[in-house]
Amino acid sequence: MNLRRSGNLATLPLLTKRLSSEPQSLALTEESFHRMIALERKRTERSRNPFLLMLLETGHSLKSGDDETLLGNALSALSDSIRETDVTGWYKGSSVVGVMFTQLASEDRSAIANKMLARVSATLRTALGAEQFSQVSISFHLFPEDWDHQASDRPSNPALYPDLLRRHQARKLPSAVKRMMDVVGSALALVVLAPLFLVIAVAITMSSKGPVFFRQQRIGQYGTPFVFLKFRSMYANNDASVHKKYIRDLIRGQAERKPSNGNGQGVYKLTSDARITPVGSVLRRTSLDELPQFFNVLIGQMSLVGPRPPIAYEVETYDLWHKRRLLEAKPGITGLWQVNGRSRVNFDDMVRLDLNYARTWSPWLDLKILIRTPRAVVLGEGAY
C-alpha cells in the first residue's frame, strides 16, 4: 500500500514518547535504516504483524540544506507520537527521512494507514505551520503487501525494498556482465539449436493436435507477469486442476514424494500425468521442452541462471518469505535447484537455494552452474 496525505482526522491511541529534544540526531544513517527495514520485513514474515513505513520528503523548491532542517523539525514535532520500538532514519540522502512503525495490530490495512496519516498530518500542520507543512510530502507503505499480478506495472512496492536497490546498484558491473552472458548465450543457443527446434516442432505436430509452443503467464522479478515459452508437452485443452492441487500441497509442505525411476527416493512432482503426450514425456525427461525459453532470455524477461518463474496460482499459496525469491533475482532457465537435486528437493529447500543464489550471485557462480547443468540434464535427476 502506498498512501499519500489525504483523508479526515481519526483518533489513534497515544503512543509513548521516544525521542529527545533533538530527535533528528538519533536518526539512523541511510545504510543502517535500510538494513533495519530489511530486518523488519523478515520479522514480519515470522510474526505476521505488519509494519508501516512513513516517508517524509521535501519539494525541489527548497534551497540546499533547508530540506534537512525542515525534515529535522518534522521529526522533532513527531517525537511524542513515536514509540521506543519504532525506528527513524534517513531513507535517501538528506532529502527523505523515514519512520518505521513496527508490530502493528493485524486490523484492516486501510484503517491503519488512514489513522496514522490523519494523526501525523494534524501534528505536523500544528507544529510547522501551513507554509512549511505544505512543503512536506508524506507517504505510507504497509508491509506485507497485497500483490496484484494483473497490474500492468510491478505489484511489489519498491519503497519497501531499499536494501535490494542498494545491492543492485553495487552490482552494476557484474549485472552488465551477466546480461552480456545472457544475450550472447541465448543468441548462440538459438542459432546452434535451430535444426533441433525444427525436429521437435515436427514431432509435436505429428503426435497430437495443438500448437508447437506452449505459452503461459508466469511471474517474473518483482512480481511482474510475462509470457513464458515452452515446447508443448501436453494434450491441448487439458484440465490443470490436478496440478494446482499438487502444487498447493507441495508449497504447504503436505505433498508426498512420487515414485521415480531413479534411486528410490522419489520426487516432489506428478510422475504419472495423463495430460502429457508420449513425445512430451521424452521432452520433459531430457528438458528439451525448456529450449524456447532462450527467447525469454534474449529479450530480458529471464536469465540463463536464476530461480524458476512460478505460475500465479503458485504465488497465491506462497508464505511471506517465499516471495523473496521473486524479488531478489531475475528468473532463469537453470539454477542451484536444478543442479542440486531438482524435484528431489522439497519446496522450502528450493526457496532457500534460490535465496542463497541471490545473496552470493556472481558471473563466476553463473558459469559454474551452467557447466553443471548439462550433467544434470543427461542424468535426468528429478525431471518429469
Helices and strands as residue ranges (DSSP letters): E 2-4, G 23-26, H 30-47, E 51-58, H 66-77, G 79-81, E 87-92, E 96-101, H 109-133, E 136-143, G 158-160, H 162-170, H 172-192, H 194-207, E 213-219, G 221-223, E 225-231, H 241-251, H 278-285, G 288-290, H 293-298, E 303-305, H 312-315, G 320-323, H 324-327, E 332-334, G 342-344, H 347-360, H 363-379
